[in-house]
Amino acid sequence: MSNASQLRDSTQIVLPSEALEGLEAQLDDVCTVSVFAEGDDQCRIVGSPVEIKRATEFLARHGVSVR
């Protein structure tokens, strides 16, 4: 059975806001995700596990490291 942290990790990405600068519109075009500002310096990308995987791959192709 999955635990809460595994489910959370598969449905969201938290990044510094500057990492998404200039990519958010493109990300919206390729993935069905929602992007939320988390204060002044972080953002949260939320979606299904399939969409988060797609978003991670997109970000990696654009030089954004996702841990």
Long-range contacts (C-beta under 8 A, 24 or more apart in sequence): 10-49, 10-52, 11-46, 11-47, 11-48, 11-49, 11-52, 12-44, 12-45, 12-46, 12-47, 12-52, 13-44, 13-45, 13-52, 13-55, 13-56, 13-59, 13-66, 14-38, 14-42, 14-43, 14-44, 14-45, 15-42, 15-43, 15-45, 15-59, 15-64, 15-66, 16-41, 16-42, 16-43, 17-41, 17-42, 17-43, 19-59, 19-64, 20-45, 20-64, 23-59, 23-62, 23-64, 26-58, 26-62, 27-55, 27-58, 27-59, 30-54, 30-55, 30-58, 31-55, 31-58
